[in-house]
Every structure is written in C-alpha cells, then in structure tokens.
C-alpha cells in the first residue's frame, strides 16, 4: 500500500465514523482550504487548478445546503440556505470577473460559520461528557461503587 492510499483510507474512515457536527466542521474547513487554494492558483496563473478548487468548494457548499433539515431547522436552516446560495453566486461571480476579493469574502463568511459550528460541537461534546459521566456514576453506584 502506498502512502497516498493509506492517507485516503484514513480520510475515508475519519469521515465515515465522524459525528454529524464534526462532519459539518470538516466541510467548512475543506471549503475554506479549497477557496484559499483557488486564490493561490489564480495568482500563480494556474487556471485549471483554480477551477478544480472552486468546483470543490462549490460541491462542499452544495452538500451543506442539501443536508439542511428545513422542517427541524426552521429559520436557522432557511437563513443558512440563503447564505449558501449567496456564497455560490458570489464564487461564480468572482470567477467570471477574476475578483479574488469576492472569494476572500466568502472565506471570511465560512470562517465565521466555522467558529459558530465549532462552538456548537464543543457544547455538544461537553453535554455528552456530562451525560456519560452521570451514566457512568449511576452504573458504578448500582455496582456498589461509590463516587
């Protein structure tokens, strides 16, 4: 097995075993990286690579948009959907007009959302640890172990 296939297997396992919040965070991180790569490729006049990276970012944003639960998410999901649509339009417009500043604006927006999702994920982990700790303590008490 070569190094790349090992890395790809690791990435696949990471995605397949990640909790939903971690997947959202990973999507934002990869979209940001793809857009930053696109900007770099644009400055280096590597237009094919730039296009590949913009397409990758758009595919990730599309995935984020399609995973929204409009019934349960209500207003938040609706707002995110509008924001994702705005990002898609801005990326297309930026590419057509060769305006990397617009791509940087989308990166900024994604960073803000990423920070918010990281906070949600940290809060959820903290709640899970409390729940897990409470369940473990109850189980120990049932076994005659005091905590």
C-alpha positions in Angstrom: 0.0 0.0 0.0 1.5 3.4 -1.0 1.4 6.5 1.2 -1.5 8.2 -0.7 -3.8 5.2 -0.5 -3.1 5.0 3.3 -3.9 8.7 3.7 -7.1 8.3 1.6 -8.2 5.3 3.7 -7.6 7.3 6.9 -9.6 10.2 5.5 -12.4 7.8 4.5 -12.5 6.3 7.9 -12.5 9.7 9.6 -15.5 10.8 7.5 -17.4 7.6 7.9 -17.0 7.5 11.7 -17.4 11.2 12.4 -20.4 12.5 14.2 -22.7 14.9 12.2 -21.3 18.1 13.9 -17.8 17.0 13.2 -18.7 16.4 9.6 -20.1 19.9 9.3 -16.9 21.4 10.8 -14.8 19.3 8.3 -16.9 20.5 5.4 -16.3 24.1 6.4 -12.6 23.5 6.8 -12.3 21.8 3.4 -14.3 24.5 1.7 -12.1 27.2 3.2 -9.0 25.3 2.2 -10.3 24.9 -1.4 -11.1 28.6 -1.8 -7.7 29.6 -0.4 -6.1 27.2 -2.8 -8.1 28.6 -5.7 -6.9 32.1 -4.8 -3.3 31.0 -4.7 -3.7 29.1 -8.1 -5.3 32.2 -9.6 -2.3 34.4 -8.5 0.0 31.8 -9.9 -1.9 31.7 -13.2 -2.8 28.0 -12.7 -6.3 28.4 -14.0 -7.1 24.7 -14.4 -6.2 24.0 -10.7 -8.1 27.2 -9.7 -11.2 25.9 -11.4 -10.8 22.5 -9.7 -10.6 24.1 -6.3 -13.6 26.4 -6.9 -15.6 23.4 -8.1 -14.6 21.5 -4.9 -15.6 24.4 -2.7 -18.9 24.7 -4.5 -19.6 21.0 -4.2 -19.0 21.2 -0.5 -21.3 24.2 -0.1 -23.9 22.3 -2.2 -23.6 19.3 0.2 -24.0 21.6 3.2 -27.1 23.1 1.6 -28.6 19.8 0.7 -28.1 18.5 4.2 -30.2 21.2 5.8 -33.3 20.0 7.6 -35.8 22.7 6.7 -38.5 21.3 9.0 -36.5 21.0 12.2 -34.1 23.8 11.5 -36.8 26.2 10.6 -35.5 29.8 10.5 -31.8 28.9 11.0 -31.9 26.3 8.2 -33.6 28.9 5.9 -31.0 31.5 6.7 -28.2 29.1 6.1 -29.7 28.1 2.8 -29.9 31.7 1.7 -26.3 32.2 2.9 -25.1 29.2 1.0 -26.9 30.3 -2.2 -25.3 33.7 -1.8 -21.9 32.1 -1.4 -22.4 30.0 -4.6 -23.4 33.1 -6.6 -20.5 35.1 -5.2 -18.0 32.4 -6.1 -19.4 32.2 -9.7 -19.4 36.0 -10.0 -15.8 36.2 -8.6 -14.6 33.6 -11.1 -16.3 35.4 -14.0 -14.8 38.8 -13.0 -11.5 37.4 -11.8 -12.1 39.0 -8.4 -10.3 37.2 -5.7 -11.5 39.7 -3.1 -15.0 38.3 -3.5 -13.6 34.8 -2.9 -11.9 36.1 0.2 -15.2 37.5 1.4 -16.8 34.0 1.1 -13.8 32.6 3.0 -14.5 35.2 5.8 -18.1 34.2 5.9 -17.2 30.5 6.1 -14.7 31.2 8.9 -17.4 32.9 10.9 -19.8 30.0 10.4 -17.0 27.5 11.2 -16.3 29.3 14.5 -20.0 29.0 15.4 -20.2 25.3 14.5 -17.1 24.6 16.5 -18.7 26.2 19.5 -21.9 24.1 18.9 -19.8 21.0 18.6 -17.8 21.8 21.8 -21.0 22.5 23.7 -22.5 19.2 22.5 -19.3 17.3 23.5 -19.4 18.9 26.9 -23.0 17.9 27.3 -22.2 14.3 26.1 -19.4 14.1 28.6 -21.6 15.2 31.4 -24.3 12.7 30.3 -21.7 10.0 30.0 -20.2 10.9 33.4 -23.6 10.8 35.0 -24.5 7.5 33.4 -21.1 6.0 34.5 -21.6 7.2 38.0 -25.1 5.7 38.2 -23.7 2.4 36.8 -20.9 2.4 39.4 -23.4 3.1 42.2 -25.6 0.2 41.1 -22.5 -2.0 41.3 -21.8 -0.9 44.9 -19.0 1.5 44.0 -19.4 5.0 45.5 -18.4 8.0 43.5 
